[in-house]
Amino acid sequence: MKVAGFNINGVRARLPRLLEWLEETRPSVACLQEIKCQDDAFPANEFEKLGYKAIWHGQKGFNGVAILADGEAPVEVGRGLAGDPEDEHSRYIEADVFGIRVSCIYLPNGNPQPGPKFDYKLRWMERLRDRMAEISAEEIPAVVIGDYNVIPFDRDVWSPAAMSGDALMQPASRDAYFRLLADGWTDAIGLHNPRGGVWTYWDYQAGAWQRDHGFRIDHALLSPELADRLDSCGVDKAHRAREKASDHAPVWVRVRDAA
């Protein structure tokens, strides 16, 4: 079973590229971030033509997350994170599908830092940790996948000096991410690429793609029950090169069937 995450940067604007990717790579589950549309504008019928059933949590103009499953309807467990009733951002959706728990996240960017946006990022990460602890307590195979907006290590960015002032690699951001790993979650792509040098994002500006000036901010964290079944993982980098592509490349994990 293959579970993928893709910050699509506008599901309607990138729909042709998204449909190509689904047809060519055929993930069992596809988790989308930054769909950037209201619920009634989500193109679910286009995915149904390919055999995918979907749930989504939209928002006009920005944010928004969705979970697509090949031939099976995801059973929604929840949307949004507890702990801040005033937070109306559409950044989290969770479902059961194909015998595993799938959480799709779009973590706040946090720039500029310091400031209220960075404070919001750290609070959101604390709330995410609380939810992941609840999932862990269920002792179920689970994956939390998506755009974490955290560069874990210097080896995960083309130039640590160039990004040193960015919210994505501040010590507080990294510490919050490392706490998730310390709780028992496995960073699949990081585990399989210990030397780094694997990027999932290239800015549209300054020829970042052409120069391969990227960094890794899209992650798939696996619970112990699913990490034991990890077979392979990767980044669909070639899809970033296509016309009118997202500035992110899809990430994916392949897991063996349960015994």
URCOR-V683550 format. One line per field, one symbol per residue. burial: I if it has 24 or more other C-alpha atoms within 12 Angstrom, else O. Layout:
# URCOR-V683550
burial->???
This chain:
# URCOR-V683550
burial->IIIIIIIIIIIIOIIOIIIOIIOOIIIIIIIIIIIIIIOOOIIIOOIOOIOIIIIIIIIOOIIIIIIIIIOOIIIIOIIIIIOOOOOOIIIIIIIIIIIIIIIIIIIIIIIOOOOOOIOIIIIIIIIIIOIIIOIIOOOIIIIIIIIIIIIIIIOIIIIOOOOOOIIIIIOIIIOIIIOIIOIIIIIIIIIOOOOOIIIIIIIOOOOOIOOIIIIIIIIIIIIIIIIOIIOIIIIIIIIIOOOOIIIIIIIIIIIOOOO
